[in-house]
């Protein structure tokens, strides 16, 4: 389950309530994403809070853009978080889709490439391995709880980026706009082949989609409102054209059927993305997931 960090005016008490409910519930992971030029919480600060607010659930920062951070400081922050949460951290890395985020932090949009991302990953792994990255007396610490650092997922929907990440990523954190299971199956096949060719263990395969539970028209309107707010870098008419076909809007039984379809395609995890900060949506989704878990 993804936290409603992209909802307008989301508050700390709401985030804490969601985190506690996800930790108590049937979900395998608690997720959130990163944006800079937007009113969402800072990802790394939130990670520290979530480490204190939860005890069980895995914490998945689904997309951190390493080019927006100093890589040594990012490595230190993530290793600290891995200690604080007791080794429950997974990190998704991507190049990002918005130049405005790069400009907001003074980063060069020209570094928005797969090659530069891989260079930043190499720095992260060097720090986590305890190798000195400067001539300092001590290496940069602390050491992460998980040997070698937290698992890294590549955030992408493209096969080129997926293939290029096979040497450093432990899996995929993707997204599907139209819930096309066969397209996800094909992308997963690319991942399995690329990881095998790189001599790596089978990748963790995750996808995500926006959801709203309720009567179809009401739920679809909720998704539409969310996308208009979140996709503010896209012209409004383009968002309006996407909204009727993006994400899930429907009943609990229909969501269960969609999740079963992704499971059959080999998906290890689906990261559900809420389109409201109403905890009732979380509770309804939790009931669906609990029932699916019970039926296994």
N, C-alpha and C positions, 0 to 999 in steps of 0.2 A: 504494500500500500504506500502510495506517495502522499506526503504531507501537502496540504493546500497552500503552499508557500506563494503561489502566483495569484491568489485571490486578492482583490482589493481590500485593503484595511485589515488583513488578517492580524490577529493579536497574539502576544506571547501566551496568555492563558488558553487560547484556542489551540495553539500548536502543542502546548503541554498536554492538554486533554486528549488530542488526537494521538500523540506519542504514547501516552499511557494506555489508551484503548488498543492501539496496534500491538503494543508489547504484551498486553493481556490476552489478545485474541489469537486467531488461527493463522495469522500471516507469517511468512518466513522472513520477510525483509521490510524495513522502513526506509523509504526513499525520499529524495528531494533533488532538485536541479539547481543550476547556477545561472544567474544573469547579473549583469552589472548595472546597466542603464535601465533600471526598473525598480519598483518599490518592494521587491522581495527581500527576505533576510539574507545577510551574508552567509554563504555556505559553510565556511570554516567556523565562524562563531556559533552558528546553529549546531554544527557537529559537536562542539563542546557541550552545549546544553543537552543534546540528545543522549550523549554519553552518560550524563547524570540522571536524565529522566527515564531511562530504560535499563533493563537488566538482561533480557532474553533475546530480543529480536535482532537480526543482523542489520547493521546500518549501512546503507548503500547510497553514496553520493553519486547519483546516476550519471551526471555530466559535470566534471570540473575541466575547465579549459586551462591547461598548464601554461600556455603562452601569456595568460593574463596575470601570472604570478611569478615572483622570483622562485626558481626551482628549488634552491636550497631551503628557503623559508617554507615553501610548500611541503617539502619532504619532512622538515622538522614538525610542522603543524600536524601533518597526517600521522606521523609516528607518535606524537603526543596523544592524539585522539585515539590511536590504536591501543595505547596504554590505558587511557581513561575508560574506554569501553570494554576492556578486557579481551581484546583481539577479535572484536565483532565487526570490524570495518572492511568494506569493499569499496573501491573507488573506480568510477567510470570516467574515462578521459576522452575528450573530443576536441576538434579544432574550433567548434562553435560556428554559428551561422550568422552572426551579426557584427559588422565592422564597428558599430557604435560602441559595443562593449570594449573592443580593443582601444578605440580612441579615448574612451572615458578614463582608462588607466594609463594612458600614454604608451600603449604597446603598438608595435608596428603591424598594421594589417597584412603586410607582406610576409609575416611569420605564420600566417594562418594556413599552414601546410602540414601534410602528413610527416614530412621529413623533420621539420622543426619539432613537432610533437614527439617524435621518436627520440630526438636529442634530449628533450626535457625529461622523458621517461628514463633515459640512461642516467641522468643526474639523480633522479629520485632513487633509483635502485642502488646507485653507488653510495649515497648517504645511508640508506637503510642497511647496506652491507657493512657499514662501519668504515668504509674507505675514506681517507682524507680528501677533501675537495679543495683545500687550501693548504698553506704551510702552517696552519694552527697547531698548537701543541696537542690538542685532542680533536678527534673527529667530531662532526656534528651529530649530536644526539637529541633526544633519547633514542634507544633502540626500540623498534616496534615489537609488540608481543608476538606477532606472526612472523616466523623466520623469513627473511628476505623482504618483509613488508606486506601490507595488505594486498589481496588479490586485485588485479587491475582488469577492468573491462574496457573495450573500445566502444565508444558511443558513435554509432554510424548506421546508416541504412544503405550504404553503397558497397559493392563488392570490392572495389579497388582499395578503399581504406581498410576494409576487413582483411584482405590479403596482406597488405603492408604491415598490419599489426600482429600477424601471426607469430612473429619472433618475440614479442614482448607481452602481449595481452594474454590473460587467462580465460577470456571469453568475450561475449558480445552483449552490449546493452543497447538494443535497437528500439525502434518505435514503428508502429503501423498506423497509418491514418485511416485506411479503409477496411481494416480487419481481414485482409486477404490472407488466409491461411496458407494457400499454395505459394504465394510470393515469399512468405516467411520460411516455408519449408525449403524453397530454392536457395534462399540466403543462408540458411543453416547448413545446407549441403556444401556451399562455398566455404563456409567456416571450417567444417570438418575436414575438407580436403586440404585447405591451407594449413591448418594446424598439423595434420598428418605429414604433409610435405616438409614442414619445419621441424619435425621430430618432437612435437609437443603432445602432451596429454590432450584428450578430447576437451574441446572448449565448453565453458558454461554458456548456455544459449538462453538469452532473455530478450523479451520484447515488451512493449508497453503500449497502452492506448488510453485516451480520455474516456470517462464513463459518467453517466447520469442514470440513476434508477428512478422509475416512476412510470406513469402513463406516457405512451410514446410522444405525444405532442409536447407535453410539459417537460419531459426529459430532454427532448431535442432542443427546445428553447433554452434550457439551461446550458447545454453544450455550446450553443450558438453564442450566448452571452459571454461565456468564458473565453471562447476563441477570439471574439472581438476585443476583449481586454488583453489577452495574452499575446496575440499575434499583431501587436500594434506597429510592427515594422513592415507589415504587408498592407497594401491598399484595401480599404474597407470593402469594396465590391468584390475583390478576390477572396477575402475571408468569407463573405456572404455566400460566394459560390462553393466554397469548400465545406462550409458548416453542415449542410444537409447530409453529407456523405462521410463525415469525419468522426471517428470515435464510436462509442456505443451509447445508445439511448433506448431504454426499454425496461422490461421486467426482470425479476430475479431469475426466473426460469430461462429466459432468453440469455442472460449473462452466463448462467451455468453452461448452457449449450455452447456458447462461444469459447469459454475457457476449456471445455472438454475438447473442442476442435483444435485449439492450440496445443494442448497436451498431446493429442494424437499425432501432431506434426513434429514432436520431439522437443517442444519448448520446456526448458527446465524451470523458468519462472516467468510470470507475467507481472509487470509492475503497473498496477492500476493507477491512473491519474485522475483525481477528483476534479469536478468542475464546480464545486461549491465547498465552502468550509462548514456546512451543516453536518454535525456529527451523526445525524440520522442516516445520511448517505453512507458513512463509514460503517455504521452498525448493520445496515441492510447488506452491504457488500460482505461484511464479516459472516453473516448468516449463510450467504452463498458459498463462501470458501469453506466454512466449517462443514456444511453438508457434503461438499465435494470431497473433503478429506475423509469424512466418515464413510463415504461410499467406496473408497479405495480397497 
